[in-house]
Each structure stands twice: as C-alpha cells, then as structure tokens.
Amino acid sequence: MPTDADVQLANRLADAAGQAIRVLFRAEYEEERKPDMTWVTQADRAAEAAMRAILESERGGDGIVGEEYGDSNPGAARQWVLDPIDGTTSFIAGRPIFGTLIALMQDGWPVLGVIDQPILKERWVGVIGQGTMFNGRPTQVAPCKELSDAVLATTSPHQFAGDDVDAFMGVAKAVAERKIVYGGDCYNYGLVASGHVDLVIEAGLKLHDYASLVPVVEGAGGTMSDWQGNPLDAESDGRVIALGDPARLEDVLEAMG
C-alpha cells in the first residue's frame, strides 16, 4: 500500500513537472519527432528530468519507467511510472487538455496515480483502497443507467486499426447520438472520475499512458479494464476501457462484439 509519504512525493513530482511545463506553454520551445513518429518537446524532457531528479535523490531504491528517458532499476518491486506530457500534440496546439501522469506500481500493479493539468491547475490523485481526490476534495463518478445515455470519449479514431475499429464503432453506435467526444488524452479519464464523462475507450496505449489512470478512476467508484474485462497491470496490451458506472461493463463488452 502507498504511504502518506508516497502521496506527498507524488504531489511534489507533479508540482515540479508543472513548473517546467508552464513556462513553455504557448511559448517558444524545441520540438522533434521520435523514432516512433510521435512528437516530443523541450517541455516533455524538462518535466521528466525534474521528476527523475527528485526520485533519484529521495527514492534511489525504487525503479523509474519514463516515457522520455527510459527505465532505471527495472528489477525493483516499486516502480514510478512517468509521462511528463500525455497529449503532446495538445500541448503543441496550445490546448490545456494534456496532463502529467505519475503512477506508483507495486509488483506490476498500479497502486497510486496522479493526473495533473498544470495550466488549469486541476489535479486528480487516486490511491488504492481510498477515495479519489480532485484538488484536495473527494470526487466520484456518475451513474449511467443505460449505455445509450453514456458520454463516450476517445483521443482519436486514428488509434484504432483492423478489428479494433469495428469494436470501437460497435460502442459508438450504442451510445446516444452527439455524445461522442474526440480529443482529451488523459484529461478524459479525470472527467470520468469527476462524473462528466461516462466511458473512455482507447487502444495502443503504453504503460506510462494508463498506469496512473487506474487508481484515479477506480478510487472514484469507476472501473478500468482491458477489452476483455480484465484488470490492467504492467502486462496489459494497451487496449483500455474506463467506465464511470461498473454496471455498464457487460454492455460495453457486448457492444464491442
């Protein structure tokens, strides 16, 4: 179980990342394409470097999984998973719907998660076995009596390929017309935890994209799973479902075919 000291540390990591990001938002900065053709900016690197410096100083025995600077101490049972800017394209476009993601994993399972939007200064903190906090106050998901009533979000339809397209479209056809939101990256999951979005479906995510989201959504009363309904851990395939109302999971899986 995470300690209070772990939660305090996670908040300080988010503070440090936010300071590095805010000075570059809608400003001049360097950017380039990585070998996987995704974008990285000076802000991504500065934010991760700031977080890693704190962890390396204070938690040398823990591991780190970082999007920009790789893994350190990979054999450690406790791993801090860092995504300095989830939604780099939104950052580049000047849209404040990206976020810094911080997770603590114990033996491959996410036990603490932070979603931080440093421009709007909105922060969700989830800890296994505890209620999720939004800006220091408890937050919770909303009930959803029917899948047809759900607000569905996903970052981009371009995430889906092959059979995944049919699975996503099956759910898209089941929800109410005009209640599908595109764009948002990790911000959508915070909105699930706060009861504004009912359902997020995505594919192609990596560990740093989803690890922190699990404690946040589940601590608010929701559920996260893979596309077979299984809990998410370090070995999950990157296809995820986030649901505010766990009672709708079977409906979603049926709609996915």
C-alpha positions in Angstrom: 0.0 0.0 0.0 1.3 3.5 -0.7 2.1 5.6 2.3 1.2 9.2 3.0 4.8 10.0 2.2 4.4 8.4 -1.2 1.3 10.6 -1.9 3.1 13.7 -0.8 6.1 12.7 -3.0 3.7 12.2 -6.0 2.3 15.6 -5.5 5.7 17.2 -5.3 6.6 15.4 -8.6 3.5 16.9 -10.2 4.4 20.3 -8.9 8.0 20.1 -10.3 6.7 18.9 -13.7 4.1 21.7 -13.8 6.7 24.4 -13.1 8.8 23.1 -16.0 5.8 23.0 -18.4 4.0 26.3 -17.6 7.0 28.5 -18.6 6.9 26.9 -22.1 3.2 26.6 -22.7 2.3 28.7 -25.7 5.9 30.0 -25.8 8.9 29.2 -27.9 10.4 25.7 -27.4 12.2 23.0 -29.3 10.3 20.0 -30.7 11.1 17.0 -32.8 9.8 13.6 -33.9 10.9 10.5 -32.1 11.7 7.2 -33.9 8.1 6.1 -33.3 7.0 9.2 -35.2 5.4 10.8 -32.1 6.3 14.3 -31.1 8.5 15.3 -28.1 9.1 18.9 -26.9 11.6 20.6 -24.7 8.7 20.7 -22.1 8.3 16.9 -22.1 12.0 16.5 -21.4 12.3 19.2 -18.8 9.3 17.9 -16.9 10.5 14.3 -16.8 14.0 15.4 -15.9 12.7 17.4 -12.9 10.7 14.5 -11.6 13.5 12.0 -12.1 15.9 14.2 -10.2 13.6 14.1 -7.2 13.1 10.4 -7.3 16.8 9.6 -7.8 17.6 11.8 -4.8 15.0 10.5 -2.5 14.0 7.1 -3.7 17.1 5.5 -5.1 15.9 2.0 -4.3 12.7 2.4 -6.4 12.6 1.9 -10.2 11.6 4.5 -12.7 9.7 4.0 -16.0 9.8 7.2 -18.0 8.5 8.0 -21.5 11.4 10.2 -22.5 14.4 8.8 -20.5 13.7 5.1 -20.2 13.9 2.8 -17.3 16.1 2.7 -14.3 16.4 -0.1 -11.7 13.9 -2.3 -13.6 14.1 -5.1 -11.1 12.7 -3.0 -8.2 9.3 -4.1 -6.8 8.2 -0.5 -6.6 8.2 1.4 -9.9 7.4 5.1 -10.5 5.9 5.4 -14.0 6.2 8.9 -15.5 4.6 10.5 -18.5 5.6 14.2 -18.4 3.1 15.3 -21.0 0.4 12.9 -22.0 -1.1 14.7 -25.0 2.0 16.4 -26.5 0.0 17.3 -29.6 -2.5 19.2 -27.5 0.4 21.0 -25.8 1.9 22.0 -29.1 -1.6 23.2 -30.2 -1.9 25.3 -27.1 -4.8 23.3 -25.8 -4.8 22.8 -22.0 -6.2 19.3 -22.1 -2.9 17.4 -21.8 -1.6 16.2 -18.5 1.3 14.9 -16.4 0.8 11.3 -15.4 2.5 9.8 -12.3 2.0 6.3 -11.1 3.4 4.1 -8.4 3.3 0.4 -9.2 3.9 -2.4 -6.7 4.8 -5.8 -8.2 3.4 -4.7 -11.5 0.1 -3.3 -10.2 -0.8 0.4 -10.1 -1.5 1.5 -6.5 -1.2 5.3 -6.8 -2.0 7.6 -9.6 -1.9 11.3 -10.4 -3.4 13.2 -13.4 -2.2 16.8 -13.3 -3.3 19.5 -15.7 -0.7 22.2 -14.9 -2.3 25.1 -16.8 -5.8 24.8 -15.4 -4.3 23.7 -12.1 -6.6 20.6 -11.9 -5.2 17.5 -10.2 -6.7 14.1 -9.5 -5.0 11.8 -7.0 -6.0 8.2 -6.6 -4.7 5.7 -4.1 -5.8 2.0 -3.9 -8.3 1.5 -1.2 -9.0 5.2 -0.8 -11.3 7.7 -2.5 -10.0 9.8 -5.3 -9.3 13.5 -4.6 -9.8 16.3 -7.1 -7.9 19.5 -6.0 -8.0 18.2 -2.4 -11.7 17.3 -2.3 -13.4 13.9 -2.8 -14.8 13.3 -6.3 -16.8 10.5 -7.7 -18.1 9.1 -11.0 -21.7 9.5 -12.2 -24.3 6.6 -12.5 -25.3 5.6 -16.1 -28.5 3.6 -16.3 -28.2 2.7 -20.0 -25.3 2.6 -22.4 -27.4 4.7 -24.7 -27.2 7.5 -22.2 -23.4 7.5 -22.0 -21.0 10.2 -22.9 -18.2 8.4 -24.8 -14.7 9.9 -25.2 -11.5 8.8 -27.1 -8.5 10.8 -28.0 -8.6 9.9 -31.7 -10.3 7.4 -34.0 -6.9 7.0 -35.7 -5.8 5.0 -32.7 -7.9 2.1 -33.9 -6.9 -0.3 -36.7 -8.2 -3.6 -38.1 -10.8 -5.3 -35.8 -10.3 -2.6 -33.2 -12.2 -0.2 -35.5 -15.2 -2.5 -35.5 -15.1 -2.9 -31.7 -15.0 0.8 -31.1 -17.7 1.6 -33.7 -19.9 -1.0 -32.0 -19.9 1.0 -28.9 -20.1 4.3 -30.7 -23.3 3.1 -32.3 -24.7 2.1 -28.9 -24.3 5.5 -27.2 -26.5 8.5 -27.7 -26.0 10.4 -31.0 -23.9 13.6 -30.5 -22.5 12.3 -27.2 -19.1 11.3 -28.5 -16.1 13.5 -27.6 -12.8 13.3 -29.5 -9.5 14.6 -28.1 -8.5 14.9 -24.5 -5.9 12.2 -23.8 -5.6 11.6 -20.1 -7.9 14.5 -19.3 -10.9 12.4 -20.3 -10.1 9.9 -17.5 -10.1 12.7 -15.0 -13.5 13.7 -16.3 -14.7 10.2 -15.8 -13.6 10.3 -12.2 -15.4 13.6 -11.7 -18.7 12.4 -13.3 -18.6 14.4 -16.5 -17.7 11.6 -19.0 -19.1 8.1 -18.6 -16.9 6.0 -20.9 -13.4 6.1 -22.5 -12.2 3.5 -25.0 -8.7 3.6 -26.4 -6.1 1.3 -28.0 -2.4 1.5 -28.5 -1.6 2.8 -25.0 1.7 2.1 -23.2 2.3 1.6 -19.5 3.1 5.2 -18.9 -0.2 6.2 -20.7 -2.5 4.1 -18.5 -0.9 3.1 -15.2 -1.8 6.3 -13.3 -5.3 6.4 -14.6 -6.4 3.1 -12.8 -6.2 4.3 -9.2 -7.9 7.6 -10.1 -10.9 6.2 -11.9 -11.3 3.2 -9.6 -10.9 5.3 -6.4 -13.8 7.5 -7.7 -16.0 4.4 -8.0 -15.4 3.5 -11.6 -13.6 0.7 -13.2 -10.8 0.2 -15.7 -10.1 -2.9 -17.7 -8.7 -4.2 -20.9 -11.1 -5.1 -23.8 -11.8 -8.5 -22.3 -12.8 -7.0 -19.0 -9.6 -8.0 -17.1 -7.9 -5.6 -14.7 -5.0 -3.5 -16.0 -1.4 -4.3 -14.9 2.1 -3.9 -16.3 1.5 -6.7 -18.9 -1.8 -5.3 -20.3 -1.9 -4.9 -24.1 -2.7 -1.2 -24.2 -6.4 -1.5 -25.1 -8.4 0.0 -22.3 -11.9 0.7 -21.1 -12.6 3.3 -18.4 -16.2 3.3 -17.1 -17.8 5.5 -14.5 -20.6 3.0 -13.8 -19.1 -0.5 -13.5 -22.6 -1.9 -14.1 -22.3 -1.0 -17.8 -19.1 -3.1 -18.4 -21.0 -6.1 -19.8 -23.0 -3.8 -22.0 -19.8 -2.3 -23.4 -18.1 -5.7 -23.9 -21.3 -6.9 -25.7 -21.3 -3.9 -28.0 -17.7 -4.4 -28.8 -18.5 -7.9 -30.1 
